[in-house]
Amino acid sequence: MFDHIGSVAESTDGWTDNADERVGGVQELRITAANLAAAHTGTPIVKTLEVNDGGDGRYRTYYRLTRG
């Protein structure tokens, strides 16, 4: 998936070198059965992924799992 995203990004922006579009490596957003059970009872579960490739870019994304 990581390679596919990179190839699509390179083919759509017109640039020959799109290396600055990648920040960090692949990460897993782990959602456990306990997380699902808690969300089902109404307790919101918040997950965070942080990416820092050692350069200037640092990104934090938040995911909230709730009963819909």
Secondary structure, 3 states (H helix, E strand, C coil): CHHHHHHHHHHHHCCCCCHHHCCCCCCCCCCCHHHHHHHHCCCCEEEEEEEECCCCCEEEEEEEECCC
